[in-house]
């Protein structure tokens, strides 16, 4: 897979303007991934979600994303609709040097 730049911009030095790209330093095949292991048995550890009140394990089909608004109001969303919401939401730059919102 071809490397894609994280950021593109221009570097301006006096009268000379040069295009600049920020590229990742490693590719996906070069990344190191660690597994969580049991120190005594050296077997892999499997993570499970547990209900904070009942202490029972939550089935994968019962897991949902949610956003708590106040102490009693929670908004639930399916992953697909959450991605759609986030892609349509306007993003604003937090840089003090930015003149306009990033769309």
Beta strands, then each sheet from edge to edge (+ up, - down):
strand 1: 5-13
strand 2: 16-23
strand 3: 65-69
strand 4: 73-77
sheet 1: 1+ 2-
sheet 2: 3+ 4-
end
